[in-house]
Structure formats: C-alpha cells, structure tokens
Amino acid sequence: MKLVKAASMGFCRGVRAAIEKAETAASSSSPVYVYGDIVHSSAVMDRLRALGIIRIERIEEAEEPGAVIIRAHGIADDERKAFERKGFTIIDATCPVVLHNQKLLREAEGHVIIIGKKGHPEVLALCGARREAAVVSSPEDVRNLSPGSYKAVLQTTFPSPSPILEEAERQGVRIELLNAICPASGERRKALCDIIPSVDAVVVIGSAFSSNTAELLSIAKESGKPSYLVSDADEIPSEIYSFGTVGITAGASAPDSLVDLVVRKLESGSDKPLL
C-alpha cells in the first residue's frame, strides 16, 4: 500500500503554542488547571493529566486558586474576569486568531452576529465577547433575523458560509464578514483536495469532536472516495489495507505522535498491534 500525505496537516501554530504553554506551566508548585479541553484531542489531554494539570469546566471545581490555562478555543470575557477576581494566574493559550476575532466583536458597531456551530467552545468564547450577538449555524437560522444589516464574525474552523450568505440575500439580510476562516484551516483543506485525485481512499486523523477534523472528513467523503476517521491507531479499519493508495491528513489538534503512530501502522501493512 502506498501512502500519500497531505502537504499541510496536524498541529497548527496556535495549537502547538497552547500545548507548549501548558507543559511549561506544569512545572509550577501551585495547582495548575486547564479550562475545558485545551484542544480536541484525548491524547493531548491524557498527557496534560499525566503532568498533573487538572481539567475543570467551571471555576467552582477548582479546590484552591492557582494557575488556569485558557484553552486554545478561548473563554468568555466574564469567565476570564471571574478567574482574575478569585486570584488565579491566567495562562492564556487562546489562539491568536480567536483573540483577534473577539476584539472585532467588541469593537464592531451596529448589529452583530456570529456564524459558527452552536455550543462549540470557540463560539461560546466569541459569544462571551458580545453577549447580544445571535449565533447563526445554518441557513434556517437566518430566517430568525430581522431584515437589515449585520456585521459577522466567522468561527475559525467553520465550513464555507456561502449557503448562509445566499439565504441572507434571499431574506433581505445584508451580512458583512469581518474575518475569514483560519488560514491554517484553509491550507489543510486545500492540501487534502490536492491529494484526493491520486488516492483510492482517505484516512483523516483526529477527534470526532474537532470541527476542522470533521470538515476534512466531510471534504473527503464528498469526493466519493472511501474515507475513515481515525482517532487512535487501534481504530484503523482492516479494509483500509485493501486499497492500493491511501491519502493521509490530520486535524489541527492531532498531535505529531498520533499521526506518526497511525502512519507507522499503515506502513506495516497489517492490522495487528505494533510491537
């Protein structure tokens, strides 16, 4: 079996920087917490737990003040202030692109919306920068907006907003996008599209909870090629070994160690565990 790797895949700079900050913080003598999953990767979170970092979902879960790592997806303004009032040291691992988009929301004049997946951690952080902003996840959501003009901030890993913009035009709603998807997300999507014509099947490495990983899988499936999501080397389906050429890509939160392990197992040509 021949493997064809996408030219751009795996950790982006924002994710890599976030994890480096967390690993550095782990050496502190005081308690170190991480707010939610620093990225959508069980392998990364397992490593942080092994380093003694405690995962919390709410400030009340912290038994005593210490350092709190803000996840790469960001945090709402009022939650950040709550940690500061309680005496926590903030270690900000928020992706710089998300921080910029939060700033855009705070400073935008007029009516503002957020285009993204409802409930996604990044969208929650964006909502926390502009509480009155409505979240638009689909063309159907546009129909709940009053006719008029809106400025919009787009979730960094959201699929193309074109269907939403087309519905907005039909409904008499004018939307001005203040940003675009993250450049790294765009690069990974293009790199996958570049290799799809030359492969028989595609393996996407990453978490099912990761939006950018889900988008890569969607692109692969829409091509008509058999496509598989693999979050662990043990999840590689046996049928993948029947294909002559397999394309490989990975979401932005898939660690290098996981990518290497999956590639090694595929290169072994066997679904037996690696020694």
C-alpha positions in Angstrom: 0.0 0.0 0.0 1.2 3.5 -0.9 0.6 6.4 1.4 0.2 10.0 0.2 0.4 12.6 2.9 -1.2 16.0 2.6 1.4 18.8 2.5 -0.3 20.6 5.4 -1.9 18.6 8.3 -1.8 18.1 12.0 -0.9 20.7 14.7 -1.3 24.4 13.7 0.9 27.0 15.3 -1.8 28.1 17.7 -2.4 24.6 19.0 1.4 23.9 19.3 1.9 27.2 21.2 -1.0 26.4 23.5 0.4 23.0 24.4 3.9 24.4 25.0 2.4 26.9 27.4 0.6 24.1 29.3 3.7 21.9 29.5 5.7 24.9 30.8 3.0 25.7 33.4 3.0 22.1 34.7 6.3 22.7 36.5 4.6 25.2 38.9 4.5 24.3 42.6 0.9 25.6 42.9 -2.1 23.9 41.4 -2.4 24.2 37.6 -5.9 23.9 36.0 -7.0 23.9 32.4 -10.3 25.3 31.5 -12.0 22.5 29.4 -10.1 20.7 26.8 -7.1 22.7 25.7 -7.7 21.2 22.2 -9.9 18.5 20.9 -7.5 15.6 21.5 -7.8 12.9 24.1 -4.1 12.1 23.6 -3.1 15.7 24.5 -5.4 15.8 27.5 -4.1 12.5 28.7 -0.6 13.9 28.6 -1.6 17.0 30.5 -3.3 15.0 33.2 -0.1 12.9 33.5 1.8 16.1 34.1 -0.5 17.0 37.0 -2.7 19.5 35.2 -6.3 19.4 36.5 -9.2 19.8 34.0 -12.1 21.9 35.1 -15.3 23.1 33.4 -16.3 25.7 36.0 -14.3 27.9 38.4 -16.1 26.3 41.3 -14.4 23.0 40.5 -11.0 24.4 41.5 -10.4 23.4 45.1 -7.9 26.3 45.6 -6.6 29.2 43.5 -3.6 28.6 41.3 -2.8 29.0 37.6 -5.5 28.4 35.0 -4.7 27.7 31.4 -7.2 29.2 29.0 -7.9 26.7 26.2 -7.0 27.4 22.6 -10.7 28.0 21.8 -10.8 30.9 24.2 -13.0 31.9 27.1 -15.9 34.3 27.6 -14.9 37.8 29.0 -17.0 37.4 32.2 -15.4 34.0 32.9 -11.9 35.4 32.5 -12.8 38.2 34.9 -14.2 35.7 37.4 -10.9 33.8 37.5 -9.0 37.1 38.0 -11.2 38.2 40.9 -10.6 34.8 42.6 -6.9 35.4 42.4 -6.0 32.9 39.7 -2.9 33.4 37.5 -4.1 33.4 33.9 -2.0 31.5 31.4 -3.6 32.5 28.1 -3.3 29.7 25.5 -6.1 31.2 23.3 -5.4 31.0 19.6 -4.2 34.5 18.5 -6.8 34.3 15.7 -9.6 33.8 18.2 -8.3 36.6 20.4 -8.4 38.9 17.3 -11.9 37.8 16.4 -13.1 38.5 20.0 -11.6 42.0 19.6 -13.5 42.5 16.3 -16.8 41.6 18.1 -16.2 44.0 21.0 -15.4 46.9 18.6 -17.9 46.3 15.8 -20.6 48.9 15.5 -24.3 48.1 14.9 -25.9 44.7 14.8 -23.5 41.8 15.1 -23.9 38.0 14.5 -21.6 35.1 15.0 -21.5 32.4 12.2 -20.5 29.1 13.8 -21.6 25.9 15.4 -23.8 26.4 18.4 -22.2 25.1 21.6 -18.7 24.9 20.1 -16.1 26.1 22.7 -14.8 28.8 20.3 -18.3 30.0 19.6 -19.0 30.2 23.3 -15.9 32.3 23.7 -17.0 34.6 20.9 -20.4 34.9 22.4 -18.7 36.0 25.6 -17.2 38.9 23.8 -20.5 40.2 22.6 -23.4 38.8 24.6 -26.2 40.2 22.4 -24.9 38.6 19.2 -27.0 35.9 17.7 -25.4 32.7 16.6 -26.1 31.6 13.1 -25.3 28.0 12.3 -27.4 27.3 9.2 -29.5 29.0 6.5 -32.5 28.2 8.7 -31.2 30.4 11.4 -31.0 33.4 9.0 -34.8 33.4 8.9 -34.9 34.3 12.6 -33.0 37.6 11.9 -34.8 40.8 11.2 -34.2 42.4 7.8 -31.3 44.8 7.9 -27.5 44.9 8.0 -25.3 42.8 10.3 -21.6 42.5 10.8 -20.5 38.9 11.3 -17.5 37.1 12.8 -16.9 33.6 11.5 -15.8 30.7 13.6 -12.2 30.0 12.5 -12.9 26.3 11.5 -16.4 26.7 10.1 -17.2 25.3 6.7 -18.0 27.7 3.9 -20.6 30.3 4.9 -21.9 30.6 1.3 -25.2 28.8 2.0 -25.9 31.2 4.9 -24.9 34.2 2.9 -27.1 33.1 0.0 -30.1 32.6 2.3 -29.4 36.0 3.8 -29.7 37.7 0.4 -33.0 36.0 -0.2 -34.3 37.2 3.2 -33.2 40.8 2.7 -30.5 40.4 5.3 -27.1 42.0 4.5 -24.1 40.4 6.1 -20.6 41.8 6.2 -18.0 39.3 7.2 -15.3 40.8 9.4 -13.0 37.9 9.1 -12.4 34.6 7.2 -11.7 31.1 8.3 -8.3 30.5 9.9 -5.5 30.4 7.3 -4.3 27.1 8.7 -7.8 25.5 8.2 -7.8 26.7 4.6 -4.4 25.3 4.0 -5.3 21.9 5.3 -8.5 21.8 3.2 -6.6 22.7 0.1 -3.8 20.2 0.8 -6.4 17.5 1.2 -8.1 18.4 -2.1 -4.7 18.3 -3.8 -4.1 14.7 -3.0 -7.7 13.3 -3.3 -7.5 12.7 -7.1 -4.4 10.5 -6.7 -5.7 8.2 -3.9 -8.1 5.3 -3.6 -9.2 6.1 0.0 -8.6 8.7 2.7 -7.7 8.5 6.4 -8.4 11.6 8.5 -6.6 11.5 11.8 -8.2 13.4 14.7 -11.1 13.7 17.1 -14.7 13.4 16.1 -15.3 16.5 18.4 -12.9 18.7 16.3 -14.7 20.9 13.8 -11.7 21.2 11.5 -11.2 17.5 11.5 -14.9 16.9 10.8 -14.7 19.3 7.9 -11.7 17.4 6.4 -13.7 14.2 6.7 -16.7 15.8 5.0 -14.5 17.0 2.1 -13.0 13.5 1.7 -16.4 11.9 1.7 -17.9 14.4 -0.7 -15.1 13.4 -3.2 -16.7 9.9 -3.4 -13.5 8.2 -2.1 -13.9 5.8 0.9 -13.0 7.9 3.9 -12.2 7.0 7.5 -11.9 9.0 10.7 -9.2 7.6 13.0 -8.6 9.0 16.5 -6.3 6.2 17.5 -4.0 3.7 15.7 -6.1 0.8 17.1 -9.2 2.2 15.2 -7.7 1.7 11.8 -10.3 -0.5 9.9 -8.9 -3.7 8.4 -10.5 -2.8 5.0 -8.1 0.1 4.6 -5.3 -2.3 3.8 -7.1 -3.5 0.7 -6.6 -0.1 -1.1 -3.6 0.5 -3.3 -3.1 4.2 -2.5 -4.3 5.9 0.7 -4.3 9.6 1.4 -3.4 10.8 4.9 -4.4 14.1 6.6 -4.9 15.2 10.2 -6.9 17.9 12.0 -5.2 20.8 13.7 -5.5 19.2 17.1 -4.0 15.8 16.2 -0.6 15.5 17.9 2.5 14.5 15.9 2.9 11.4 18.0 -0.6 10.2 17.0 0.0 10.9 13.3 3.3 9.1 13.4 1.8 6.1 15.1 -1.1 5.8 12.6 1.3 6.2 9.6 3.6 3.5 11.1 0.8 1.1 11.4 -0.4 1.7 7.9 3.1 1.3 6.6 3.3 -2.0 8.3 0.6 -3.3 6.1 -1.1 -5.1 8.9 -4.0 -4.5 11.3 -2.0 -6.3 14.1 -0.8 -4.2 17.0 2.6 -2.6 16.7 5.3 -4.1 18.9 
